[in-house]
Structures are given as structure tokens and as C-alpha cells.
Amino acid sequence: MKAEALWIVEPKKIEIRPVEVSDPKPNEVQLRVKAVGICAWDSYLFQGISAIEPIPYIIGHEAVGIVEKVGSLVTKFKPGDKVFAASGSNHMMCQYINLAEDCIARIPDDVEDYSKWVLEPTVCVVNLLSLTNIQPGDRVALVGAGYMGLLTLQGLMNGSQAGSVSVFETRPERLEIARSYKPEFAFDPYSEEGKAHREWLKSTGGADVVIDLAGSLSGYELACELTANSGGKLVLGSWHRQEMRFDGTRWHLSGLSVLNLAPGSNRNFRQMIPRTGELVRQGVYNPGSLVTHVADLHNAEELFRLSIEKPEDYIKGVITL
């Protein structure tokens, strides 16, 4: 069967081209894609950076849609089910895709606005917080309140055992959203209040858990600065595309643990997919509230440019098919 797909044909140039989609294998479902989120990696791929295959290529890994067909061994899904995908393909900006059964999970049957149900990034946050294993009363610092940072803050405030949460964000509009979730502390790290809170954290032993989602060298350095003097955890959650330097001496002497947001950090990552769907249904996470820009497949190029420029009102972009 022929389907339309979004192809990166050269850096910062998109074309809609046909692709052949086969019937699903026995353990696969075929998904009629309704929406796909744009993540940081997609923004790099649009620019021809960090590709795992030569140009031209199809991109996308944050799909949501409707089950079209199921393989002979599939037992959990049937045609017509509404689902989101969180693993199994990096070519999801296509009208139809085939995925293994354990790469998808159900969303409510009454969903109409699929752009609000792009849940793959939320799965990554659930995985992050699961691996971090926050203990009752832990002092947590979150560096960066962009899309992934705000999702993480939702989890920290609605579904964790954190004792106190400090948020550091330089952009006023994002800091305002972060404050609406009511963490104990939320500051621009370079304001006078922010500097004072940084010094207070350090002078009182540091944060038990520091999550870096700033995606910048300065944010990473701030995260390292705030980690506990003894037995702290540093979570590298942002998508770094540059060299980062680590102070191994401090790691050794303080007993610091370093954790990684990436799905590959957990061999059981796919078990997080249905669990995330349930947490969203329970209201622990509300990723749809953070979607600010939506465009259809044929108008995707401008949305990709916005994902790079990140104007004040941009948090998350989604492409509809």
C-alpha cells in the first residue's frame, strides 16, 4: 500500500513523498497515524544533524492514531482502537506505520484531538522518575522548564515522594508555567533570589536529586553545582549535542550516581508505555496542556523552524496527518 510520508531531502528542506507500507507481521499492528510530535532530535534531523541514516530520510517517533490492521498473533488490540506509540520506529511521520504490539498503548475511545495525546515524551519522563527512585522527603532540583522539564515537574508534583522541589528556568514565560504547578521554589537562577537559593542549597548539603533538562552547557554546569555533597543523584535528561566535561574526582568522593533519560537506559522501557497511558488517564500528567503549535503534514516546514527558534510562546509542536 502507498502512503504519504514526510522526508528530509536536504538540511532544512522537507518534501512529501510516497512510501510503500506492507501488511503487518504476525506480532505487529498497523497504525493509521493521526498526529506526531516534534522532539529535540527531530529538530536536529531537520537540520541534517545527528542522523542515523543518509539523506533523504523519514523521521518521527512520537505517533498517535488508530489501529488499522493487526497481525495474526496480536491479542491486545483490534482495528479501530485508538493508541499512542512510544518505541519501535523512527519513521512515524507517515500516514501508516507497522509497529510491534508492545510499542503501543490505548488512549480513550472518545479522543478527537490527537495532538493532545502525543505521549512518547511522557513515557521517557515516567522512565526517568522510575529510574531515579526518589525517596520520601528527597530534596529535588529541576534545571530547565521547557517541554520535558514541565512534564517532569508534573510528575514530581503529582506522583512522587519528593520533599521539596526547586525549579530553575531563565525564560520568564516558562518560569510562570512552572510556578503554576506550585513547587516549593522556582527562580531564574541568575536573579538575586535565584543566586541566593543556589547558595542556600549548596550550603545545606545540596539537592538529593538534580534533573538537568536545560539542554545547555550552563544548565548542565548548574545541575552539577547543585548535586548533594554525599550520595546525590544527577539525572542527565536533556538532549546534549556537544561535549560535556565531568569532574570525576567529585563523583568519586561524593558517591554521586549519574542517570540517563534515554529509553536505552532501561531494558524494560516498553513496560512503561501502558503504565504511562494509565498515569495520564489518572491526571498525574497532562501533556496536552503543553502543546502550543499544531500544523498539518503539508505545512510542517514552518513548524520545524519554530522548533529550532523557540519563540516565547513555543513549548511543543505537533504535526497532524
C-alpha positions as CSV (number, residue, x, y, z in Angstrom):
1,M,0.0,0.0,0.0
2,K,1.2,3.5,-0.8
3,A,1.3,6.2,1.9
4,E,2.5,9.8,2.1
5,A,5.4,10.5,4.4
6,L,7.5,13.5,5.4
7,W,11.1,13.2,4.1
8,I,14.0,15.4,4.9
9,V,15.6,15.7,1.5
10,E,18.4,18.1,2.4
11,P,19.1,20.2,5.5
12,K,16.1,22.4,6.4
13,K,14.1,21.1,3.4
14,I,11.0,18.9,3.5
15,E,9.1,17.0,0.8
16,I,6.1,14.8,1.0
17,R,6.9,11.6,-0.9
18,P,5.2,8.2,-1.2
19,V,6.4,5.2,0.6
20,E,5.3,1.5,0.4
21,V,3.8,0.1,3.6
22,S,3.5,-3.7,3.8
23,D,0.9,-5.6,5.8
24,P,1.8,-6.0,9.5
25,K,3.8,-9.1,10.6
26,P,2.1,-11.6,12.9
27,N,3.2,-9.7,16.1
28,E,2.6,-6.2,14.6
29,V,-0.2,-3.7,14.4
30,Q,-0.6,-1.2,11.6
31,L,-1.3,2.3,12.8
32,R,-3.1,5.0,10.8
33,V,-1.2,7.9,12.1
34,K,-3.2,11.0,13.2
35,A,-0.5,13.1,14.8
36,V,3.2,13.1,15.6
37,G,5.2,15.2,18.0
38,I,8.4,17.1,17.1
39,C,11.1,16.4,19.6
40,A,14.6,17.9,20.0
41,W,16.1,15.1,18.0
42,D,13.6,15.7,15.1
43,S,14.7,19.4,15.1
44,Y,18.3,18.3,14.7
45,L,17.4,15.8,12.0
46,F,15.5,18.5,10.1
47,Q,18.8,20.4,10.0
48,G,20.7,17.3,8.8
49,I,22.4,16.8,12.2
50,S,22.7,13.5,14.2
51,A,21.1,11.3,11.5
52,I,21.5,7.6,11.8
53,E,20.9,7.1,8.0
54,P,21.9,9.1,4.9
55,I,19.6,11.8,3.5
56,P,16.8,11.5,2.4
57,Y,15.1,10.0,5.4
58,I,11.7,9.9,7.1
59,I,11.7,11.0,10.8
60,G,9.3,10.9,13.8
61,H,8.9,8.7,16.8
62,E,6.0,10.3,18.8
63,A,2.9,9.0,17.0
64,V,-0.7,8.6,18.0
65,G,-3.5,7.2,15.9
66,I,-5.9,4.4,15.1
67,V,-5.2,0.7,14.7
68,E,-5.9,-0.1,11.0
69,K,-4.9,-3.8,10.9
70,V,-3.5,-6.4,13.3
71,G,-1.2,-9.3,12.8
72,S,-2.3,-12.9,13.4
73,L,-0.6,-13.2,16.8
74,V,-1.8,-9.8,18.2
75,T,-4.1,-10.2,21.1
76,K,-4.3,-6.9,22.9
77,F,-5.6,-4.6,20.1
78,K,-8.1,-4.7,17.3
79,P,-8.9,-2.4,14.3
80,G,-10.4,0.9,15.5
81,D,-8.6,1.1,18.8
82,K,-7.1,4.5,19.5
83,V,-3.4,4.2,20.6
84,F,-0.2,6.1,21.1
85,A,3.3,4.7,20.1
86,A,6.5,5.1,22.1
87,S,9.0,2.8,20.5
88,G,9.8,0.7,17.5
89,S,10.3,3.2,14.7
90,N,12.0,6.5,13.9
91,H,9.9,6.8,10.7
92,M,6.5,7.7,12.2
93,M,5.8,10.9,10.1
94,C,3.9,8.7,7.7
95,Q,0.2,8.0,7.1
96,Y,0.6,4.3,8.0
97,I,3.3,2.5,10.0
98,N,3.7,-1.0,11.4
99,L,4.8,-1.5,15.0
100,A,5.3,-4.4,17.4
101,E,2.4,-4.9,19.7
102,D,4.3,-3.9,22.8
103,C,5.3,-0.5,21.4
104,I,1.8,1.0,21.7
105,A,-0.9,1.5,24.4
106,R,-4.5,2.5,24.4
107,I,-5.9,6.0,24.8
108,P,-9.6,6.8,25.5
109,D,-12.1,5.9,22.8
110,D,-13.6,9.4,22.8
111,V,-10.3,11.2,21.9
112,E,-10.8,13.6,18.9
113,D,-7.9,15.9,19.2
114,Y,-5.0,13.6,18.7
115,S,-2.4,16.3,19.1
116,K,-3.1,16.3,22.8
117,W,-2.3,12.6,23.1
118,V,1.3,12.5,21.9
119,L,2.6,10.6,24.9
120,E,6.1,9.2,23.9
121,P,7.9,12.1,25.8
122,T,5.8,11.4,28.9
123,V,6.9,7.7,28.7
124,C,10.5,9.0,28.8
125,V,9.7,11.1,31.9
126,V,8.0,8.2,33.6
127,N,11.1,6.1,32.9
128,L,13.3,8.9,34.2
129,L,11.5,9.2,37.5
130,S,11.2,5.4,37.9
131,L,15.0,5.0,37.5
132,T,15.7,8.0,39.8
133,N,13.8,6.2,42.6
134,I,13.1,9.4,44.6
135,Q,12.9,8.6,48.3
136,P,10.4,10.0,50.8
137,G,11.4,13.6,51.6
138,D,14.2,13.9,49.0
139,R,15.2,17.4,48.0
140,V,14.9,17.7,44.2
141,A,16.2,20.4,41.9
142,L,15.0,20.7,38.3
143,V,17.1,22.7,35.9
144,G,15.2,23.7,32.9
145,A,11.4,24.1,32.5
146,G,10.9,23.6,28.8
147,Y,8.5,20.9,27.5
148,M,10.4,18.0,29.1
149,G,11.1,19.9,32.2
150,L,7.4,20.9,32.7
151,L,6.4,17.3,32.1
152,T,8.9,16.2,34.7
153,L,7.6,18.8,37.1
154,Q,4.0,17.4,36.6
155,G,5.3,14.0,37.7
156,L,7.3,15.4,40.6
157,M,4.3,17.4,42.0
158,N,1.6,14.9,41.3
159,G,3.2,11.5,41.6
160,S,6.4,11.4,43.5
161,Q,7.7,11.3,47.1
162,A,9.8,14.4,46.8
163,G,10.0,16.5,49.9
164,S,10.8,19.8,48.3
165,V,11.2,20.8,44.6
166,S,13.3,23.7,43.4
167,V,12.9,24.8,39.7
168,F,15.5,26.9,37.8
169,E,14.5,28.4,34.5
170,T,15.8,31.6,32.7
171,R,12.8,32.2,30.4
172,P,10.0,34.2,32.2
173,E,7.1,32.7,30.3
174,R,8.2,29.1,31.2
175,L,9.1,30.0,34.8
176,E,5.5,31.3,35.1
177,I,4.1,28.0,33.9
178,A,6.4,26.1,36.3
179,R,5.2,28.3,39.2
180,S,1.6,27.4,38.4
181,Y,2.4,23.8,39.4
182,K,3.3,25.1,42.8
183,P,6.8,23.8,43.5
184,E,8.3,25.0,46.8
185,F,10.8,27.2,44.9
186,A,11.0,28.5,41.4
187,F,13.6,31.0,40.3
188,D,15.6,32.4,37.4
189,P,19.0,31.0,38.6
190,Y,20.7,34.3,37.7
191,S,18.3,36.6,39.6
192,E,19.3,37.8,43.1
193,E,16.7,35.4,44.6
194,G,17.9,32.6,42.4
195,K,21.5,33.1,43.3
196,A,20.6,33.2,47.0
197,H,18.7,30.0,46.7
198,R,21.5,28.3,44.9
199,E,23.9,29.2,47.7
200,W,21.4,28.1,50.3
201,L,21.1,24.7,48.6
202,K,24.8,24.2,48.4
203,S,25.4,25.4,51.9
204,T,22.9,22.9,53.3
205,G,24.3,19.9,51.5
206,G,22.9,20.2,48.0
207,A,19.9,18.5,46.4
208,D,19.5,14.8,46.8
209,V,18.3,14.6,43.1
210,V,19.1,17.1,40.4
211,I,17.5,16.7,37.0
212,D,19.1,18.5,34.1
213,L,16.6,19.3,31.3
214,A,18.0,22.7,30.2
215,G,19.8,21.4,27.1
216,S,22.7,23.8,27.5
217,L,26.2,23.8,28.9
218,S,25.3,26.5,31.5
219,G,22.3,24.4,32.7
220,Y,24.4,21.3,32.9
221,E,27.0,23.1,34.9
222,L,24.3,24.5,37.3
223,A,23.0,21.0,37.7
224,C,26.4,19.6,38.7
225,E,26.9,22.5,41.1
226,L,23.7,21.7,43.0
227,T,24.1,18.0,43.5
228,A,24.4,16.7,47.1
229,N,27.8,16.6,48.7
230,S,27.2,12.9,49.6
231,G,25.2,10.2,47.8
232,G,23.4,12.5,45.4
233,K,21.9,11.7,42.0
234,L,22.4,13.6,38.8
235,V,19.9,12.8,36.0
236,L,21.0,13.8,32.5
237,G,17.6,14.4,30.9
238,S,18.4,16.9,28.2
239,W,19.4,16.0,24.7
240,H,23.0,17.1,24.6
241,R,24.7,17.6,21.2
242,Q,28.0,18.8,22.4
243,E,30.9,17.7,24.6
244,M,30.3,17.7,28.3
245,R,33.0,17.6,30.9
246,F,32.6,15.7,34.2
247,D,34.5,16.2,37.4
248,G,35.4,12.5,38.2
249,T,37.1,13.4,41.4
250,R,34.0,14.9,42.9
251,W,31.9,12.0,41.6
252,H,34.2,9.5,43.4
253,L,34.5,11.4,46.7
254,S,30.8,12.3,47.0
255,G,29.4,8.9,45.8
256,L,27.4,10.6,43.1
257,S,25.1,8.4,40.9
258,V,24.6,9.6,37.2
259,L,21.4,8.5,35.4
260,N,20.3,8.9,31.8
261,L,16.8,9.8,30.5
262,A,17.3,7.8,27.2
263,P,15.0,4.8,26.7
264,G,18.0,2.6,26.3
265,S,18.9,3.1,29.9
266,N,16.1,0.7,30.9
267,R,15.9,-2.7,29.2
268,N,12.3,-2.8,30.3
269,F,11.4,0.6,28.8
270,R,8.4,-0.8,26.9
271,Q,6.7,-1.8,30.1
272,M,6.5,1.9,30.8
273,I,4.3,2.5,27.8
274,P,0.9,1.2,29.1
275,R,1.7,2.5,32.6
276,T,2.2,6.0,31.2
277,G,-1.2,5.8,29.5
278,E,-2.8,5.0,32.8
279,L,-1.0,7.8,34.6
280,V,-2.2,10.3,32.0
281,R,-5.8,9.0,32.4
282,Q,-5.4,9.4,36.2
283,G,-4.3,13.1,35.8
284,V,-0.8,12.7,37.0
285,Y,0.4,14.0,33.7
286,N,-1.3,16.4,31.3
287,P,1.0,16.6,28.2
288,G,-1.8,18.1,26.1
289,S,-1.7,21.3,28.1
290,L,1.8,21.9,26.9
291,V,1.1,21.6,23.1
292,T,1.3,25.2,21.7
293,H,1.7,24.7,18.0
294,V,0.0,22.3,15.5
295,A,0.4,22.1,11.7
296,D,-0.6,19.5,9.1
297,L,1.9,17.4,7.2
298,H,1.9,19.7,4.2
299,N,2.8,22.8,6.4
300,A,5.3,21.1,8.6
301,E,8.4,23.0,7.5
302,E,7.5,26.2,9.3
303,L,6.7,24.3,12.5
304,F,10.2,22.7,12.3
305,R,11.7,26.1,12.1
306,L,9.8,27.2,15.1
307,S,11.1,24.2,17.0
308,I,14.6,25.5,16.4
309,E,14.0,29.2,17.0
310,K,11.7,28.5,20.1
311,P,9.8,31.9,20.2
312,E,8.3,32.9,23.6
313,D,5.0,31.2,23.0
314,Y,6.5,27.9,21.7
315,I,6.7,24.8,24.0
316,K,5.7,21.8,21.9
317,G,4.9,21.3,18.3
318,V,2.8,18.5,16.8
319,I,2.2,17.6,13.1
320,T,-1.2,16.2,12.1
321,L,-1.8,13.8,9.3
